Amino acid sequence: MELQVQKREILGKKTNSLLKQGLVPAELYGKGLKNLHLSVPKKDFNKVFKAAGENTVIDLMVEGKKHPVLIHDVAYDYLSGDFINIDFYQVRMDEKIKVKVPLEFEGVAPGVKEKNGVLVKVLHEIEVEALPADIPHSFKVDLTKLADIGQNIHISDLKMASSVKPEIPLNTVVATISAKVTEEEELAMQQEGAAKVEEVKVESEEKKAEREATKAAAPAEQQAPAAEAKTPPKK
């Protein structure tokens, strides 16, 4: 997957003029590479970004020279949603890198459709370490395997090449089916919570009464404040 870009001399606030021309200012950097200021055709980048995302290597063509890069960061205009800046990171194809790969959920869980359960997506991406060429665009999660309440899909259940190493344990839950809380159960939980609050209130009143009783039973000299020392009369 290739993306043709051009070097640019326009910097700072003047880059707004590029945006009006359908170009997005960009930066290319990487290990052992001098930072390059670039301009990218917005339409071309939009197509590549949709296909590659931020974890697939693309070939950035700069004046006929190929740079294997990842789309490291993208900034948007918060009003229009248009791209306003792009960072490309050049990688070495012989060095492993760590990236986050998104999860793509497929199918319908029988535990939801037939058992009236609730699908809980615990993770939406997984950080992995691999050579740039081995990094997948996404990991597929087959929800049809979740047939019953309490059933889980773990990272170990995903199809993953041996050259790709996840950065979290293989027994980490990706998705699960939990039981749906009925109105009766929700009401019961609310009542239980109210009962606990009442118990705390009663306990507090009992402790207060106990303190008052202890105070009343104490000797008079312990209850009354110490008398001020009086100066003896002069002789």
C-alpha positions in Angstrom: 0.0 0.0 0.0 1.6 3.3 -1.2 0.9 6.9 -0.5 2.5 9.7 -2.5 3.5 12.8 -0.6 5.6 15.9 -1.1 8.1 17.8 0.9 6.9 21.2 2.1 8.6 24.5 3.0 5.5 26.1 4.5 5.6 25.9 8.3 3.6 27.1 11.3 0.3 28.8 11.0 0.9 29.3 7.2 0.0 25.6 6.8 -3.6 26.6 6.9 -3.2 27.6 3.3 -2.4 23.9 2.5 -5.6 22.7 4.2 -7.6 25.0 1.8 -5.9 23.3 -1.1 -6.9 19.8 0.1 -3.5 19.1 1.5 -2.7 18.0 5.0 0.6 19.0 6.7 2.5 16.0 8.0 5.8 15.0 9.7 8.0 12.0 9.0 10.4 10.9 11.6 12.1 7.7 12.9 15.3 6.2 14.3 18.3 7.6 12.4 16.1 9.7 10.2 16.1 13.5 9.9 12.7 14.9 10.4 10.9 15.7 7.1 8.1 18.2 6.6 5.5 16.9 4.2 2.1 17.7 2.6 -0.3 14.9 1.9 -3.4 14.9 -0.4 -6.3 14.6 1.9 -8.4 12.3 -0.4 -5.5 9.9 -0.9 -4.7 9.8 2.8 -8.3 9.1 3.7 -8.4 6.0 1.6 -5.1 4.7 2.9 -6.0 5.4 6.5 -9.3 3.6 6.3 -7.5 0.5 4.9 -4.4 0.5 7.0 -5.3 2.2 10.3 -2.5 2.9 12.7 -1.0 -0.5 12.9 -0.3 -1.5 9.3 2.9 -0.6 7.5 2.4 1.5 4.4 5.0 2.7 1.9 5.4 6.5 2.0 6.8 7.7 -1.4 8.8 10.9 -1.0 10.5 12.1 -4.2 10.7 8.6 -5.5 12.2 7.2 -2.3 10.2 4.6 -0.3 9.8 4.9 3.4 8.1 2.0 5.4 6.0 3.8 8.0 3.2 3.6 10.4 0.5 6.3 10.8 1.6 7.2 14.2 -0.8 10.0 15.1 -3.6 11.9 13.4 -5.1 15.3 14.5 -8.6 16.4 13.6 -10.4 19.7 13.5 -12.9 19.3 16.4 -15.6 21.1 14.5 -15.4 19.7 10.9 -13.7 16.4 11.8 -11.2 16.9 8.9 -7.5 16.0 9.2 -5.3 18.9 10.2 -2.0 17.1 10.9 -0.4 13.7 10.4 2.6 12.1 12.0 4.3 9.2 10.2 6.9 7.0 12.0 9.5 5.2 9.9 10.1 1.6 11.0 12.9 -0.9 10.3 11.4 -4.0 8.9 14.0 -6.2 10.7 13.2 -4.8 14.2 10.2 -5.7 16.3 7.9 -3.0 17.5 5.0 -2.8 19.9 1.6 -1.6 18.6 -2.0 -1.8 19.6 -4.1 -4.0 17.2 -7.9 -3.4 17.3 -10.4 -6.3 17.9 -13.1 -6.9 15.3 -16.2 -8.6 16.8 -18.1 -10.9 14.4 -21.3 -12.9 14.6 -24.1 -13.0 17.2 -23.6 -14.7 20.6 -26.1 -17.5 21.2 -25.9 -16.6 24.9 -27.5 -13.3 24.1 -30.0 -14.4 21.5 -31.1 -17.7 23.3 -30.2 -17.2 27.0 -31.1 -13.5 27.3 -27.6 -12.7 28.4 -25.7 -9.5 28.0 -22.5 -9.3 25.9 -19.7 -7.5 27.6 -16.7 -6.5 25.5 -13.9 -6.3 27.9 -11.2 -5.3 25.4 -11.3 -3.4 22.2 -7.6 -3.7 21.3 -4.5 -5.7 22.2 -0.9 -4.5 22.4 1.4 -6.9 20.7 5.1 -7.1 19.7 6.1 -8.3 16.3 8.1 -7.4 13.2 6.3 -4.7 11.2 5.4 -7.1 8.3 3.8 -9.6 10.7 1.4 -7.1 12.4 -2.2 -7.9 11.5 -4.7 -5.2 10.6 -7.1 -6.6 13.3 -7.9 -9.7 15.4 -11.2 -11.4 14.7 -13.4 -12.3 17.7 -16.0 -15.0 16.9 -18.9 -14.2 19.2 -20.8 -17.3 18.1 -18.6 -19.3 20.5 -20.4 -17.6 23.5 -23.3 -20.0 23.9 -24.0 -19.7 27.6 -24.1 -17.3 30.5 -20.7 -16.9 32.1 -18.8 -18.2 29.0 -15.7 -16.2 28.0 -13.4 -15.7 25.0 -9.8 -15.3 26.0 -6.8 -14.0 24.1 -5.6 -17.6 23.7 -8.8 -18.2 21.7 -7.9 -15.7 19.0 -6.1 -16.7 15.8 -2.6 -15.2 16.2 0.6 -16.0 14.3 3.4 -17.4 16.4 5.5 -14.4 15.4 3.1 -12.1 17.1 3.5 -11.9 20.9 0.7 -10.3 23.0 1.8 -8.0 25.8 -0.8 -9.3 28.3 -1.5 -12.8 29.6 -3.2 -15.3 27.3 -5.9 -16.0 29.8 -7.1 -12.4 29.7 -10.8 -12.2 29.0 -11.7 -10.5 25.7 -15.5 -10.9 25.8 -18.0 -12.6 28.1 -21.7 -13.2 28.6 -23.2 -12.0 31.8 -26.7 -12.6 33.2 -29.2 -9.8 32.6 -30.5 -8.2 35.8 -34.3 -8.4 36.1 -36.5 -5.7 37.5 -37.1 -7.9 40.6 -33.4 -8.4 41.1 -32.7 -4.7 40.7 -35.4 -3.8 43.2 -34.0 -6.5 45.6 -30.5 -4.9 45.3 -31.9 -1.5 46.0 -33.8 -2.8 49.0 -30.7 -4.6 50.2 -28.7 -1.3 49.9 -31.4 0.6 51.8 -31.4 -2.0 54.5 -27.7 -1.7 54.9 -27.9 2.0 55.3 -30.7 1.6 57.9 -28.5 -1.0 59.8 -25.6 1.6 59.9 -28.0 4.2 61.1 -29.4 1.9 63.9 -25.9 0.9 64.9 -24.9 4.6 65.1 -27.9 5.4 67.4 -27.1 2.4 69.6 -23.5 3.5 70.0 -24.7 7.0 70.9 -27.1 5.6 73.5 -24.3 3.5 74.9 -22.0 6.5 75.3 -24.8 8.4 77.1 -25.4 5.5 79.5 -21.7 5.2 80.2 -21.4 8.9 80.9 -24.4 8.9 83.2 -22.9 6.0 85.2 -19.6 7.7 85.7 -18.7 9.3 89.1 -19.6 12.9 89.5 -16.1 14.1 89.7 -15.4 12.5 86.3 -18.5 14.2 84.7 -17.9 17.7 86.1 -15.1 19.8 84.8 -12.2 20.3 87.1 -12.7 23.3 89.5 -10.4 26.2 89.0 -7.7 26.5 91.6 -8.6 29.2 94.1 -6.0 31.5 95.6 -5.8 31.0 99.3 -6.8 34.0 101.4 -4.0 36.3 102.5 -3.1 36.1 106.1 
